[in-house]
Every structure is written in structure tokens, then in C-alpha cells.
Amino acid sequence: MKQKLDFPLLLIAFTILLLNNPYSGIRHDGLLYAAQALKNIDPKIFSYDLFFKYGSQDSFSIFGKIYGFIVAHVGFYAASAMGVLLAQALFFLCCFQLARSSVPEHARAPALLLVFGTSTAYGHSTIIHYAEPFLTARTYAEVLVLLGIVFLIRRHVWLSILSLAIAAIIHPVMALPGAILFFLWQSLEDRRWLWLLSAVPLALLAGLVPLQPFDRLHVYLDAEWLQLVHSYNYVFMSDWPLQSWLALGCDFAILGFCSCFGKNNTRRLAAITLSTLALCSAASLIGADFLSNAFFASLQLWRGQWLCHVIALVLLSPYLINSLNQGSLGRLSVSVLVYGLIFKDLTTGTLAVYLGIVLLTLSETKREPDISKSVLLGCCVLLVFAAFYNWKSDFSQALKFQNYFLDGSELTSASKAIIFLKQPYLAASLLAFFSFFLLSLGSRGRRILMISMLFITPLSIAAWDRRPEISRIIEETPINGPYVFGDFVPPSAEVYWQGEALAPWLLMHRKSYVSGIQAAGIVFNRGTAMELERRREVTAPFDAQKEMCGLLDALRNQNGHCTLDILSLVPTCQADQTLDFIVTSSRIEPLYISSWTPPLQNRSKAKTYYLYKCAHVLQQYESMSTAAKS
């Protein structure tokens, strides 16, 4: 019976992956990889973009070259969407192989439900996830690292090395934790692997030559550079909020439990993964946070948490399955742990994980008497109420966000229900509980579940692409043009599109003067950090006036009542002669030289964007000043 559970639960796990990771377009770090693709397609323009001007991580990865080659042939949308779908499918398969290699058969599908049906965030707050729903080199490196660990457990050492090596040339930062785990595992097998530690002094010598990237071993972030990295980036663990530390502690707790109660390879894998997590965290804290070393700061070793978290969830699954058959205390520990893992991004969630591990330990050691069924039922009801309270809080925030973009128009009940179901892990949790309920009914329930999944899985695939309409327009801009404002803006121009990086890159096929996403490169290059801050100061007066107008409109409850004038643009245009054009949604008569309105289906909700040429603005301002004096 246990073996029969695998296929339907595997199908459910993959459906949950799609539900929790819908394609959201080119966003977050996906913007940076889109820029890398553009740089490889048209280096004459994009090599001089701020993100690449002083060097970037693109120099240490082949991903941008491959991405650029594909984009040049099929366009951004096809390359990005298909790239994400392939990466998620491969990630799923590698997680399944990891489960096959490390846990009993009856726990493999539940392991995948834990990996994809609970919080996938790690590091600072909820900013970074594994198996991201946008295209990055990270996910493909994650796939290869997981494959390398699978080969390692199965003792295919050279295949493991090959897989980790390919991961390193795609994303060396993500591959490094896998390499550390590999080294610890092999060192326990054969002490001769410890000779690899002799590479450390060689790396120090290579840094003196200097040889990239080891030359950064002798570079330290000065006070000014350090302050900017703290302001714009999340590479220092000392900047983490308490919740992120609690979430990190959850992985330590789970791996510690598995190290104590596991058998043979399970105990060994848990102990080595725990050591990997401890080494990565300690090295990041000492090297980056304490010593402010540029090499350790750019390595971001805390990212090893993703690998350790996935392994921890896989190794935990058999204990959860076994505890369901060990009385009320075991069932309570499972309920508390599942709740905690779903809401690991909240303090209550992480505390529930700690409590669940304590209860699971008591259940495993049988040192405490069992609890009554009424107590179990009461606790489960409380957990359900707590879960729906969390989802309702998220729903309220999502509703406010949705209403803001709908200009306050009323949503239908059906629309509200869909928004509610889209809250993180809600639909996945309901599907998982529905599935376990049907499976508990025996063969009849199993048949009902399989029939249900024949409808649910295709619907999940059909609804996987959830890009906003404006994202579709931007991504589907032909790579060879025509470009928005292409008749007015020469290829060499620097364009500041207020609040946007992707728009100038994709819609205009031009360099972005400054944007928040370009701050991702400041930890790698001091020049990028200093130039980014300088450009931020250039655009600050214009941004401040735009924000002030938005505040005044909000206070008056009138959109577009506050308007900017020529004096809003002049200080920014005067501050830097390399800034050629500004694009904003504010209309300043008669200064703008062109306008563009996205071709949305509902034109009334489309913003119009206006193009201003700094040379023209300054010329008009000089004429106005001369006229005023005369």
C-alpha cells in the first residue's frame, strides 16, 4: 500500500510546485540575467551600462552567453518562460532522485510535498527562494548541485565532480556549498582528500599575482563602500532580521534531529549537511561581516542554506510518516511541524518548528505518555485557525495592493476568492490535505484522487503564466525592434526611466542610467558602488518631487492633480551631462518630445509615459531665464 502512494502524491507534488511557483515574468534577479543576455547580444551598447561598466559577476558565468544566444533566436518571452519551466521540472526530478537515494520509498513523495509545499525562502527575510519562478542562473546551478549530491550518495564520485564543476561555471556562488559538502563527505571516506586543503595557500598566492577572483582575497571594503553595501544589498548576515535567524535555526534543529535519530547514510548525510551549514554560516559571518573582506562578501556563503534546507526536509519526511502511526503525540508533532514549515517566514512558524522538533523527539524516544485524542483535536483546530488567520492577513494586504492598481474599482466576489487562493501555500496546502484525505479512504479514494488530478494538473499548467499584462508587453518586444522612442533616442544614450530598469533595457534597447536592481553589483566592485551612489544623488531631486506629488494626490484623493514643472527636471539634467533622456509618467508641457502608452486591453488603466531630452529641457530653461531677466 505504501508503494502505491508514490505516483499520485508525486503528481500532486509537481502540481504544488506549479501552484506555488507560477511564472511571474522577468523580475527580481531575472532582470540582471536579462541584462547579461542583452550584453552578449549587443555588447556595443550594454557593455557600458552601469551594471557592467566596472565589471560584473557575468565574467564568472556562462549563463548570460547561453541565455543571450537563445534570446537572439526566440525572443525574451520564449527564452525566459521555457527556461523557467525546464528549470523547475529538472529541480523536481533532482529532488526526487535525492529522495530515492536517501529515504525509504514510502517517504519519497511526502518529501517532495515538504520541499515544494512549504516555505522555500532562505537568507534575508523572504527575498530569495530556491526554484525561483523567474529565470536565473541560480536555479540551474541548484539542479546540478542536487544532481552532484545524488551522485555522491550513490558513490559515483567522478560524475559528482563533473556535475558540481558545471554548476560552478553557471553560478559559482550556488555551487560552492555543494563542493563543501562533497569535500566533507569524501574526507570521511578517504583522508587523502584532506590534501585539497593545500589549495588554500595557493589561492592566497594567486591573489598576490593577481589572478581573478582570488585577488579579492586581499581586498577589504572601506567604510564608504561598506556603508553602501549595507544600504543597498543583503549580503551581510548581521543585517538579517530576527526572523531570518530563527529560520536558519530551524534547519539546524531539523538536521540535528536527523543526525541523532538517523541510521547509516541518513545519519551521515544529516551530520555532514549540518556541518556544511555551520561552516558556510561561520565563514560568512567572520569573513564578510567581521573582516569586511571583499572575497567573502561576494561569495555570500550563507546561500548554502538553500541546499541544507532541501536536504533537511527530505531527511525529515520518513520521521513524519512514521510519527503518524505512533499515537496522538506523534500526530501532534507532525501537525505542528507542517504548520511551522508552511509559515517559516513568520516568527510563529519558526517557533512551531522548534516545538514540533521537541514533540517529535519525545515521540521517537517514547519518554512521555501519549496525549488524549481530544487534546490532539483541539490543537489541530487551533493550528487550522492560525493558518487561516495568517492567510487572511496576507489576503488583506494583497487586496489593498490589487485595489491600488485598479484605481479603487470594486472587485467581484469571484476575483476576491481567486486572490485569496493565490496566497502563498494556501492552494497547495488545501490540495495536499484533500489528497491525504482521499488516500485514507483506500482504493476508492485513490481513484477519485487520480481522476481529480487529471483536471487539476492541466489547469495548474494552463494558469502557470501569471504575468501582468504590462510585463507581457515589455517581454514580447522584438529583440531587433522597433523600440519604444527608438526614433528619438540614439543607441549610445543614457536613459533614466523613473522607477524602471527593464523598460529601458527591453522596450528601448538602451542603457539604464540608474535603477535599484543595478545595486546588486555593488558588492563585487567598488567603482559600481560609488557610481551608483553618485547617480542616485543626481536623480534624487526629481524623484523627491515625484514622490511629493504622489503624497499630495493621496491626501486629496485625486490622481494626477499634482503636476511637475520644468524646475523638477532642471537640477537632475544639470547635475550630470552624461544623462541624455528621462522617461516618467508625469506630463510637463511643452517639454516632452514624445509619449508612449502601453497597448493594454483596458486603455483607461494604462499610464502614459513621456520622454524628455535633457539638452532640450536645459535649452528651454535658459530661454525662460533670459526672457525673465529681460
N, C-alpha and C positions, 0 to 999 in steps of 0.2 A: 504493500500500500504506500509505503514511504517513497519508493522509487517512482510511483505513478504521479506523485505530486509535482515532479520536476517540470514537465513540459508546460502545463497550464500556468504555473507560477512564473516560469521563465518568460512566457508570453506577456504575463501581467507586468513583470519587472521591466521589460522593454517598453511596454505601453506607458508605464510610470515614468521612465526616462524621457519619453517624448512629451508627456504632460508637464513634467517639471522643468524641462529644458527646451521650450519652443524657440524656433528661430526668431530672433529679435532684430535682425539686420546687422549692419556694420556699426558697432558701438563699442564703448569701453576700450579695452586694449585692441579690439579689432580695428579701430581707427589707425593705430600705429602700423599694423601689418598691411592695411590698405595703402598707407603712405609708403611702406617699403616696396610694395608691388609697383606703385607709381614710379618710384625712384629707379627701379630696374627697367621699367618700360620707357621712361623719358628722363634719363639722368641729367640732360642739359638744363631742365627746369628744376627738378626736385632735389638734386644733389645740394642745391643752395637753400633749400627750405631750412628753417631754424632747427628742426628736429635732426637734420643730417649735417648741418653746416660745420659743426665742430667734432663730428664723429658720432656713431651710434652703435647700439647692440646689433644692428644689421650686419656689421662686419664679422660677427662671430656665428652667423646662422645662414644656412642655405634656403631657409623657408621663403624669404622675400623674393629670391630669384625664381623659385618654383611657382610661387603664387603669381608673380608678375607674368611669367610665361603663359600660365593658364588664363589669366585675366585678358591678356592681349588677344587670345583666340576666342574666348567665350563671353567676356564681359564680367563685370564685378558681381552681378547678382548670381549668375550661374556658378561662378567660381566660389563665391562665399557660401551660398546656401548648400550646394552639393558638398563642399569641403566640410561644413559643419556636420551634415548628416552622416557622411562617411566616418568622420572622426568619432561621433557618438556611437555609431554601430561598432566600430573597432574597439572603442573603450569598453562597451558592453561585452563583447566577445572575450577580451583580455581579462576582464573581471571574472567572467565565467570560468576561464581557464585557471585563474588564480584560485577560485573556489574549488575547482576539481582537484587541484594539486595540494590543497591544504585542509579541507574539511570533508566530513562524510557526505555521501550522496544526498541524504535526506535534508541536509542543511545548505545545499548549494543555491537553490532558488531563493530561500529566505535570506541568504547572504546578499544576493543581488537586490532584493527588496529593501534591505537595510542601506546598501550603498547608494541606491537611486531614489528611495522613498523617504529619506531623511535629509537633514541639512547637509549640503555639500560645501558650505563655506569653510574657509580656514584663514589664518592670519589675522590681519587688522579688520575687526568688525565683520561685515558681510560683503566686503569689496571683491574678494577673489574666490572663485569656486573651481572645483575640478569638473571636467567635461562641460566646459562653458558653452552657452548657446550662441556664441558668435565665433568667427574664425580667428584662431590664434595658433602660433607655433606650439604653445603650451600643451594643448590637448593632444597633438600628435606625438610630442615628446612623452607625455604621460602614457600614451598607448604603448610606446616602445619600452619605457621603463617597466611597466607592468609585465610586458612580454619577457623582458630580461629577467625579472624576478621569477616568473613561471619557469623559464629555462633553468634558472639557478636551483630552484627547489627540485626539479627533475634531474639535476646533475648534468645538464648539457652546458658545460662551462663556456665553451667557445661560442656557442650560439648566444649565450647570455652576454658575453663581452661584445659580440657584434651588435646585438640589439641596443645595448647601452651606448655603444660608440655612435650609432646612427642617431640615437636620441640626443647625444651631445652636440652633434653638428646641426641639429634642428633647433634645440634650445638648451644650451649647456647648464643654465641655472636649474632647470627642472630635472635634468639628468643626474646632477651631482648627488642628490640623496640616494638615488638608486645605486650609484657607484660606491657610496659609503656603505650601504647595506651589503652589497656584493663583497666588498673588501672584508667586512667583519665576518660574514658567513664563511668565506674561503679561508680566512686566517684561523678560524676554529677548526676547519677541516685539515689544513696543512700550514704549519707555522712558517713555512718558507715564503708565503705570501706577505709576511711582515717586512720582507726586504723592499717592498714597494714604498715603505716609509722613507727610504733613502732618496726618493724623488723630491722630498720637501726641501733639503738644502740646495738641490739642483734648481728648483723653482726660484729660490731666493737669488741664486747666482744669475739665472735667466733674467730676473728683474733688473739686475745691475747692467745688463748688456746695452740697452734694454730690449726685451722681447715681449711683445704683447701676448696675453694680457697680464703677464707676470710683472711687468714694470709697475703696475698699480700696487704691488705689494709694498712699495716704498713711498707711496703717495698717501697723504693724510688730508682729510677735509679740514680746511681752515675755518675760522669762526664764521666768516661771511657765507662761505659755501655751505657749511653745516646748517646754519640757520635757514637757508633757502630750502635745503633738502627736508628739514623738519617741517617747513611750512607747506610744501607742495607734494611731498611724497610720503609713502608709508613703509619705508624700508627699515626703520628702527623699531625694534620690539619695545623699547622704552616709551614709544608713543602709543602703544596699544591701550585701548580702554580695558577696564577690569574684566568685562565680558569676554574679550578675546583670550585673556589669560585663563579664565575659568574654562573656556572651550578647549584650550591647549591641555589643561589639566585633565579633562575628560579622556583624552586619548592616552595620557599617561596612566590613568586609572584603569581603563579597559585593557591596555596592553599588560599592565602589571597583574591584573586578574588572570589573564590568559597565560602569563608566564608562570604563575603559581599553580594553576589547576590544569594546564595543558599537558598533553602526553607526547613524547617523542618529538616529531618535526613541528607540531603545533607549538609546544613549549619553546622550542629552539627559535622558530620564526618570530614568535612574540617577543622573546628576550632580545633578539638581535634588532628587531624593529624598534623596541623600546630604547635600546642603546643608540640607534641611529637618530631617533627623535631627540634624545638628550644631547648627543654630540652636535647636531645641527643647531639646536636652540642655544647651547652654551657658546659655540663658536660664533654665532651671530651676535649674541649679547656682548661677548668680550671683544671680538674683532671690530664690529661695526659700532655698537652703542658706546662701549667703554673707550676703545682706542681710536675711534673715528677713522679707521683705515679704509681707503677708497676701494681696495680689492674686496674686502669682506663685505663692505656696504653694497657693492654691485652684485656679489654672489647671492645675497638675500637667502641665506641658508635656512631661515625659518620656513621657507617654502616647502621644505621636506615634510612638513606636517600633512600635506595632501596625501602622500604615499602612505605614511604611517596611519592616517585616519582610515583609508580604504582597507588596509591590511587588518587594522583593529576591528572594523565592522565585520569583515569576512570571518575572522577567527572567533568573534563573539557569537555568531549565528548558531553553532551547534549547542552552546550552553543555553541559549534562549529556547530552542526547540525542546531540549531535554527538560528544562525547568517547567514547561507547560504540563509535563506529566509527573511533577513532583509535589503535588498538593497546592494548597492555596497560597502559601508563601512564595513558591516558585512562580506561580501565575502573577502574583502581585509584583514581583521583581521584574518580570517581563513587561508588564503594563507600564510600570514607572520608567523603565529604561527606554521603551519605544517612544513614550511621550517626550522624555528628555532629549532623545536623539532627533526627533522631529523639530523640537523647539530649542535646539542647541544654541541658536543665535540670541536667545533670551536668557537672562540670569536664572529665571525659574526653571528653564530647560536644563541648564548645566547642573544646577543643584539636584534636579531629579535624576540625572545620570549618576551623580555621586551616591545618592540614596539607593538607586537601583543596583549599583555595584555592591553596596553593603548588603542589601537584601539577597542578591544573587550569591554572594559569598556565604551568607548564613544558610541559604538553601542548599548549596553544594556541600557544606560541612555538616549540615543537619545538627547544628549545635543548639538550635532554638525550636521550640514546639511550633507546630503549624498554626496558622490563624484560621478563624472561622470563616465560612463562606459569606456570611453577612458583612463582615469587615471587608473582605475582598470586594464584594459587590459595591459597598459604599465608597471605597477608594477608587474603583474604576469609574463610577458615576462622577466623582469629583474630578478625575482626570479628563473625562469627556467634556464636562462643563468648562474646565480650564482651557482645553484645546479650542472649544468654540468661542470662548471669550477672547483668546489670542487672535483667532481668525477674524472675529468681528472687529477688533481694534484695527487690524490690517485693512479690512474692508472699508472702514470709515475713512482711513487715510487715502485709500485708492479712489474712493468716491469723490473726495474733495479734489484730488488731482484730476480725475476724469471731468468733473464739472468745470474746472478751470479752463480746460481745453475745449469744452463745448460751450463756452461763453455763458455758463449758467443755465443752459437749457435743461429741461426735465428729462430724466432717464426713465424708460419704461421698466416695469417690474421684471420683464424677461432680461433686459440688459443688466439690471442690478443683480439678478441671480447669476448671470454669467460672470460678472465681475467678482462676485463672492466666491464662486467655484475656482476662479483663477488665482486665489490667494495661495501663497507658497505651501505646497504639500497637502492642501485640502483635498483636491480631487484624487490625488494619489492615495491618501490615507483612506478615503471612503472606498475607493476601488479595492484596496488591499483587505480591508475589513469585510467587504462584501464577498470577496473571493474566499477568504478563510471560512466565512460562514457557510457558503455553498459547499466547500470541500468537506466540511464537518458533517454534511448530510449524506455522504457516501457517494456511490456511483451515480445516483440520480442528480445530485447537486453538481457533481463533476461535469455531467453532460450539459446541464443548464449553464454552467460557467463557460464551457467551451463555445457554446452557441452565442452567449453574450459577447465573448471576446471577438468573435467573427465580425461583430458590428462595432464594438468599442475601439479595437485596434485600428481599423481603417479610418474611423472618424478622427482618432488622435493623429494619424498621419496627415489627413486632409487639413486638420486645424493646426498643424505644426508651424506653419509660416504665419507669424502674428506681427509682422512689421506694420507700423503705422503707414498710412498712405504716402506721407511726405518722404519716408525712408525709401519706399519703393521708387519714387520719382528720382531721388538722388542716386540710388544704386544702379538704376537702369539707364543712366546717362551713357550714351555710346562712348567707348574709350577713344574713338577718333573724332569725336564731335558730331554735330555742332555743340558748342559750350555756351552756357549762360553768360551773357555780357562779353562773349568772345569777340565781337566786333569793336569793342571799346577798350579792352584790356590786353596789352601786348603780353607775350609769353614770359618775358623777363620781369614782369611787375610783381610787387609785393602787395598782397590784398589782406586787409583786415575785415573779415566778415564777423560782425559782432556776435559773440556767443557761439561761434561755429568753427570747426576745423574741417569737417568732412565736406561741407558745401564748397569752399574754395578749391579743395583738392579734387573732388569728383565733378561737381557742377561746372566749375570754371576751368579746371585743369591748370591751376596756378598755385604758386607758393602761398602758404598761410603765414601772415606776418607774425601773429602770436595767438595762442589758444591754450586752454588749460591742459589738454591732452599732451601737448609738447613738453610739459613739465616732467613727463615720465623719463626723459633723457638726462635730467639734471644730475642724477647720482653717478652717471657714467662720465660726465665731462664738466669741468668747472666752467669752461667757456660757454656751454649751453646754459648753465645756471645763471651766470652773470648777464648774458644777453637776454635771456628770458625776463629777468627782473627789470632790466632797462626798458624793454619793450612794454612790459606791464605798466611801468610808470608813464610811458608815452601815451598809452590808451586810457589811463586811469581817469583823467578829467572828463573825457567823453562818456566812459562807462558810468561814472558817478552821476552825470546829468541824466543819462537814460534811466538809471535806477530811481533817481529822484522823481522823474516824470511818472514812472510806474507807480511809485508810492502815492503821489498826489492823485492819480487816476483812481487808485484803490480807495483812497479816503473819500473821494467824491462819488465813487461807484459809477464812474464814466470812463469807458475805454476810449483812448485817443484824444481826450480833452486837452491834456498837456502836450505841447509840441516843442521840439527843439528848434534852434535857430542857428545862424551861421557861427555865432560865438561858441557854440557847442563843438564845432568841428575844428575851428582855427587852432586852438592850443595843441591839439593832437597832430595836426598836419605840420605845424611849425616845429614841433619837437624833434622830428626825425625826417630828413629828406629822402630816406630810402623807402618810406611808406608812400605808396603811389595811389592806392584806392581804398575806400571804405565802403562797406555794404552794411546797411542797417534797415530796420523796418520803419524808421522814422522818416517822414517826408518833409524836406526843407525846401521850400520854393525860393528861388528858381534854380537852386544849386545842383540838383541831381541831373545826371546826364543820361540815365536810363533806368528802367524799372523792370521787375520780373515778378510775376505772380504764379505760384505753383499751380499746375492744372489739376486741382483736386476736383473730385466729383461734386462736392458741395462748395461752390466757389465763394459763398458767403463766409465760410470759415477759413478761407485762405488768406494768409498775410501777404502783403506786397512788400518786396524788398527793393531798396533804392541804391543806386550806385553813385558814389561821389568821387571825383578826381581831386586829389589834394592840390595839385597845381592850379586847377580851375577855382577851387574854394579860396585859395590864398590870393589869386588874382582878383576875384570878386571882392574879397575883404579889403584889399589895398585900394580898389576903386571906390568903395564905400567910405573908407577912411579919408581919402583925398577929397571926395565930394563934401564930406562933413566939415573938413578944415576950411574949404573954400566958401 
